[in-house]
Amino acid sequence: MSGSKKYSVSLPEDLAETVRSQVGPGGFSAYVAEALEHRVAMDRLRETVAGFEADNGPLTREEVDAARAALRHDRSARADDAAA
């Protein structure tokens, strides 16, 4: 991620306090940034899948399961690399 810039956002108080109680005051911004990164990634994935399906028809259950397995393997491999 590049440099940081301060933004003002409105959040439901109970949600913000739940996060703050879990991560402490110093981790709040990082937690929110990670959540936003995840949302952007999911939005891009939806766009990719929609484009694929527009060209090729709906994904089959087998294709979805294979993609999930590949993603799990990739996450496992990264975790293994980080532990080494």
Secondary structure by P-SEA (a helix, b strand, c coil): ccbbbbbbbbccaaaaaaaaaaccccaaaaaaaaaaaaaaaaaaaaaaaaaaaaacccccaaaaaaaaaaaaaaaaaaaaaaac
